Amino acid sequence: MTTTTWNTDRPWRGIMVATTLPFREDLSVDHDAYAEHVAWLIANGCDGVVPNGSLGEYQTLTDAERAQVVRTAVEAAGDGARVMPGVSAYGSAEARHWAEQAAEAGAGSVLLLPPNTYRADATAVRAHYTEVAGVGIPIVAYNNPFDTKVDLTPDLLARLHGDGSIVAVKEFSGDVRRAYEIAELAPELDLLIGADDVLLELAVAGAVGWIAGYPNAFPASCAELYHAAVAGDLTTALPLYKSLHSLLRWDSKTEFVQSIKLSMDIAGRPGGPTRPPRHPLTGTIEAAVRTATEKAVANGHH
């Protein structure tokens, strides 16, 4: 029977939270606050964390900060297998370096974008994943064609899986129809929900995990939603999904980092500022995120 909960054999399953990273007022990394947040997420129903993803603002970190974030997450999680660092980089050699660093720190898997500075063809994409896979740590591919301009289509994912380069895919395209084609072409490849606002659709289509954004603010409610959705309990899942969807959709927007951090601030979590070039939300966007978050709090989500 396929399990949809975290386990040591397939530690990329379950709810893996793409963690935000708390900064102090001077925009230095607050590792103590981050460690507390990681431990709090796991204590409140999440299975693990994904540091150094886009939500963790990895592009703005120094190499030393990026490495320390992984070490902090592993220590705070209590079990390195619960940590899936993002290892994306401009070059394959640098991505491999970060995969090696994650393995040395004791992480259980890593998350890897395709080359993201040009429209790499299938040959280049396969070579990129093969290079990083040489480290030996399980790789979850991240399909985000909006930001990378490289689309990991079901056919290409099947080739990557056939190469032995990937064990799962974080599917962020928003095209839920792909779930069925991926299952047909690569039935052993794990499908992970990659965008919060298609959670229910991908769960019903067979996803076995969720690389999640909004559990940063509301872990218990999101955990309840995920487990009901993957169990096919629509009586529980659908009302929860409808109640949270005005918030979950911000995970897929350009301002997703600021939006989730603002929601965390409102919910009493260490959201805080973002590093430039991201700037605080203002105007109608801030008002919309605030309204959706305050509604979620008023509805008892936590």
C-alpha positions as CSV (number, residue, x, y, z in Angstrom):
1,M,0.0,0.0,0.0
2,T,1.3,3.4,-0.9
3,T,2.0,5.6,2.2
4,T,1.5,9.3,2.1
5,T,3.1,10.0,5.4
6,W,6.8,10.6,6.2
7,N,9.0,7.6,6.7
8,T,12.7,6.9,6.9
9,D,12.7,4.9,3.7
10,R,11.2,7.8,1.7
11,P,11.8,10.9,3.8
12,W,10.6,13.2,1.1
13,R,7.0,12.1,1.7
14,G,4.4,13.8,4.0
15,I,4.4,17.5,4.8
16,M,7.8,19.0,4.2
17,V,7.6,22.7,4.9
18,A,9.5,25.1,2.6
19,T,10.7,27.2,5.5
20,T,10.9,31.0,5.6
21,L,14.1,32.3,7.2
22,P,13.9,34.9,10.0
23,F,16.1,37.9,9.8
24,R,17.0,40.4,12.5
25,E,16.3,44.1,12.0
26,D,19.8,44.5,10.4
27,L,18.9,41.6,8.0
28,S,21.4,39.2,9.5
29,V,20.1,35.6,9.8
30,D,18.5,34.8,13.2
31,H,19.6,31.1,13.5
32,D,18.1,30.8,17.0
33,A,14.7,31.9,15.8
34,Y,15.0,29.6,12.8
35,A,15.9,26.6,15.0
36,E,12.8,27.3,17.2
37,H,10.6,27.6,14.1
38,V,11.8,24.2,12.7
39,A,11.2,22.5,16.0
40,W,7.8,24.2,16.3
41,L,6.7,23.1,12.8
42,I,7.5,19.4,13.5
43,A,5.8,19.6,17.0
44,N,2.7,20.9,15.3
45,G,2.1,18.1,12.8
46,C,4.6,18.7,10.0
47,D,7.0,16.0,9.0
48,G,10.1,17.9,8.0
49,V,11.5,21.1,6.5
50,V,13.0,22.3,3.2
51,P,15.6,25.0,4.0
52,N,17.3,27.1,1.3
53,G,14.4,27.1,-1.1
54,S,13.0,30.2,-2.8
55,L,10.8,30.8,0.2
56,G,14.0,30.7,2.3
57,E,15.5,33.4,0.2
58,Y,18.6,31.3,-0.6
59,Q,19.5,33.6,-3.5
60,T,20.3,36.4,-1.0
61,L,22.4,34.3,1.3
62,T,26.2,34.1,1.5
63,D,27.8,30.6,1.1
64,A,28.5,30.6,4.9
65,E,24.9,31.5,5.7
66,R,23.5,28.9,3.4
67,A,25.6,26.1,4.9
68,Q,24.8,27.1,8.4
69,V,21.0,27.2,7.7
70,V,21.2,23.5,6.7
71,R,23.2,22.6,9.9
72,T,20.7,24.6,12.0
73,A,17.7,22.8,10.4
74,V,19.3,19.3,10.9
75,E,20.0,20.0,14.6
76,A,16.6,21.5,15.2
77,A,14.7,18.8,13.4
78,G,16.2,16.1,15.7
79,D,16.6,13.8,12.7
80,G,18.5,14.9,9.7
81,A,16.3,12.7,7.5
82,R,13.5,15.2,8.1
83,V,15.5,17.9,6.3
84,M,15.5,18.4,2.5
85,P,17.7,21.3,1.6
86,G,17.4,23.2,-1.6
87,V,20.6,22.8,-3.6
88,S,19.7,24.8,-6.7
89,A,22.5,26.8,-8.3
90,Y,23.5,28.4,-11.6
91,G,26.0,25.7,-12.4
92,S,26.0,21.9,-12.0
93,A,29.2,21.9,-10.1
94,E,27.9,24.3,-7.5
95,A,24.6,22.4,-7.2
96,R,26.7,19.3,-6.6
97,H,28.7,21.1,-3.9
98,W,25.5,22.0,-2.1
99,A,24.2,18.4,-2.3
100,E,27.5,17.2,-0.8
101,Q,27.2,19.8,2.0
102,A,23.6,18.6,2.7
103,A,24.7,14.9,2.7
104,E,27.6,15.8,5.1
105,A,25.2,17.6,7.4
106,G,23.0,14.5,7.6
107,A,20.0,15.5,5.4
108,G,17.8,12.8,4.0
109,S,17.2,14.2,0.5
110,V,17.6,17.4,-1.5
111,L,15.5,19.6,-3.8
112,L,16.9,20.5,-7.2
113,L,15.7,22.9,-9.9
114,P,16.9,22.3,-13.5
115,P,19.4,24.9,-14.9
116,N,17.7,28.2,-14.4
117,T,19.7,30.8,-16.2
118,Y,18.8,29.8,-19.7
119,R,16.4,27.5,-21.5
120,A,18.3,24.3,-21.2
121,D,17.3,21.4,-23.5
122,A,16.5,17.9,-22.4
123,T,20.1,16.8,-22.8
124,A,21.5,19.5,-20.6
125,V,18.8,19.0,-18.0
126,R,19.5,15.2,-17.8
127,A,23.3,15.9,-17.5
128,H,22.6,18.4,-14.7
129,Y,20.6,16.0,-12.7
130,T,23.1,13.1,-13.4
131,E,26.0,15.3,-12.1
132,V,24.3,16.1,-8.8
133,A,22.9,12.5,-8.4
134,G,26.5,11.4,-8.3
135,V,26.6,12.6,-4.7
136,G,24.3,9.7,-3.7
137,I,21.7,11.6,-1.8
138,P,18.1,11.2,-3.1
139,I,17.0,14.1,-5.3
140,V,13.6,15.6,-5.6
141,A,13.2,17.5,-8.9
142,Y,11.5,20.8,-8.8
143,N,9.4,21.7,-11.8
144,N,8.8,25.5,-11.8
145,P,8.6,26.5,-15.5
146,F,7.5,30.0,-14.7
147,D,10.7,31.0,-13.0
148,T,13.3,28.7,-14.6
149,K,11.9,28.8,-18.2
150,V,12.6,25.0,-18.3
151,D,9.6,22.7,-18.1
152,L,10.1,19.3,-16.6
153,T,7.4,17.7,-18.7
154,P,6.1,14.2,-17.7
155,D,8.2,12.7,-20.5
156,L,11.3,14.4,-19.3
157,L,10.6,13.5,-15.7
158,A,10.2,9.8,-16.8
159,R,13.6,10.0,-18.5
160,L,15.2,11.6,-15.4
161,H,13.7,8.8,-13.2
162,G,14.9,6.2,-15.7
163,D,18.4,7.7,-15.5
164,G,18.3,7.0,-11.8
165,S,18.7,10.7,-11.1
166,I,15.4,11.6,-9.2
167,V,13.1,9.9,-6.7
168,A,10.3,12.4,-6.8
169,V,9.1,15.7,-8.3
170,K,7.8,18.9,-6.7
171,E,5.2,19.8,-9.3
172,F,4.5,23.5,-9.4
173,S,3.2,23.9,-12.9
174,G,-0.4,24.1,-11.7
175,D,-1.5,21.7,-14.4
176,V,-3.1,18.9,-12.4
177,R,-3.7,16.9,-15.5
178,R,0.1,16.1,-15.5
179,A,-0.3,13.9,-12.4
180,Y,-2.0,11.2,-14.4
181,E,0.6,11.2,-17.2
182,I,3.5,11.2,-14.8
183,A,1.9,8.1,-13.1
184,E,1.6,6.4,-16.4
185,L,5.1,7.2,-17.7
186,A,7.0,6.8,-14.4
187,P,4.8,4.9,-11.9
188,E,7.5,4.6,-9.3
189,L,8.2,8.4,-9.3
190,D,6.7,10.1,-6.3
191,L,4.5,13.1,-7.0
192,L,4.7,15.9,-4.4
193,I,2.3,18.8,-4.3
194,G,4.3,21.9,-5.2
195,A,1.8,24.7,-4.9
196,D,-0.5,25.2,-1.9
197,D,-3.5,26.2,-4.0
198,V,-3.7,22.9,-6.0
199,L,-3.3,20.7,-2.9
200,L,-6.6,19.0,-3.0
201,E,-6.5,18.4,-6.8
202,L,-3.1,16.8,-6.7
203,A,-3.8,14.8,-3.5
204,V,-6.8,13.2,-5.2
205,A,-4.6,12.5,-8.2
206,G,-2.2,10.5,-6.1
207,A,0.3,12.8,-4.6
208,V,2.2,11.3,-1.6
209,G,3.7,14.5,-0.2
210,W,3.5,18.2,0.0
211,I,6.3,20.7,-0.2
212,A,4.4,23.4,1.5
213,G,4.4,27.1,2.2
214,Y,1.5,28.1,4.4
215,P,2.2,25.7,7.2
216,N,4.8,28.2,8.2
217,A,1.8,30.2,9.6
218,F,-0.9,27.5,10.1
219,P,0.8,24.1,10.5
220,A,-2.0,22.3,12.4
221,S,-4.8,23.3,10.1
222,C,-2.7,22.5,7.0
223,A,-1.7,19.1,8.4
224,E,-5.4,18.3,9.0
225,L,-6.1,19.4,5.4
226,Y,-3.3,17.4,3.9
227,H,-4.1,14.1,5.7
228,A,-7.8,14.3,4.9
229,A,-7.0,15.1,1.2
230,V,-4.6,12.2,0.6
231,A,-7.0,9.9,2.5
232,G,-9.8,10.9,0.1
233,D,-11.8,12.2,3.0
234,L,-13.5,15.0,1.0
235,T,-16.1,15.6,3.8
236,T,-13.3,16.9,6.0
237,A,-10.9,18.2,3.3
238,L,-13.2,20.2,1.1
239,P,-14.5,22.7,3.7
240,L,-11.0,23.2,5.1
241,Y,-9.7,23.8,1.6
242,K,-12.4,26.3,0.8
243,S,-11.8,28.1,4.1
244,L,-8.0,28.4,3.5
245,H,-7.9,28.8,-0.3
246,S,-7.9,32.6,-0.3
247,L,-4.7,32.4,1.7
248,L,-3.1,29.3,0.0
249,R,-3.2,31.0,-3.4
250,W,-0.6,33.6,-2.3
251,D,1.9,30.8,-2.3
252,S,1.8,30.9,-6.1
253,K,2.1,34.6,-6.6
254,T,5.2,36.7,-7.2
255,E,4.9,38.1,-3.7
256,F,4.8,34.7,-2.0
257,V,7.7,35.3,0.4
258,Q,6.4,38.6,1.7
259,S,2.9,37.2,1.8
260,I,3.7,34.2,3.9
261,K,6.0,36.2,6.2
262,L,3.2,38.7,6.7
263,S,0.7,35.9,7.5
264,M,3.2,34.6,10.0
265,D,3.5,38.0,11.7
266,I,-0.2,38.2,12.0
267,A,-0.4,34.6,13.4
268,G,2.3,35.3,15.9
269,R,5.2,33.5,14.2
270,P,8.7,34.9,13.4
271,G,7.9,36.2,9.9
272,G,9.7,39.5,9.8
273,P,11.5,41.3,6.9
274,T,12.8,40.0,3.6
275,R,16.1,40.8,2.1
276,P,16.4,43.1,-0.9
277,P,15.4,43.2,-3.7
278,R,12.2,42.0,-2.1
279,H,10.4,44.8,-0.3
280,P,7.5,44.9,2.1
281,L,4.0,44.6,0.8
282,T,2.0,47.7,0.4
283,G,-1.4,48.8,-0.8
284,T,-4.0,46.4,-2.1
285,I,-1.7,43.4,-2.0
286,E,-0.9,43.9,1.6
287,A,-4.6,44.5,2.4
288,A,-5.6,41.3,0.6
289,V,-3.1,39.1,2.4
290,R,-3.9,40.7,5.7
291,T,-7.6,40.2,5.2
292,A,-7.2,36.5,4.2
293,T,-4.9,35.8,7.2
294,E,-7.1,37.6,9.7
295,K,-10.1,35.6,8.4
296,A,-8.2,32.3,8.8
297,V,-7.3,33.3,12.4
298,A,-10.9,34.2,13.2
299,N,-12.0,30.9,11.8
300,G,-9.7,29.1,14.3
301,H,-6.9,28.0,11.9
302,H,-3.6,27.6,13.6
